[in-house]
């Protein structure tokens, strides 16, 4: 299921939002392009099943938990 990238960060309003890739697939050219263009970032930890989907590249907020559990101050946008 594809997730629509939020237009801006719920904390600072920056449009510099990147998808978090929790468990990157094997080398894939599109993944490298997305990482280079800062449309995606690699997760900093092993996947838990309730990992955030989005990261603000300006203030570093992570949000969009799939089960709606708050791991950030952006709980109203947890299902983004």
Buried (B, 14 or more C-beta within 10 A) or exposed (E): EEEEBBEEBBBEEEEEBBBBBBEEEEEEEEBEEBBEEEBBBEBEEEEEEEBBBBBBBBEEBBBBBBEEEEBBEBBEBBEB
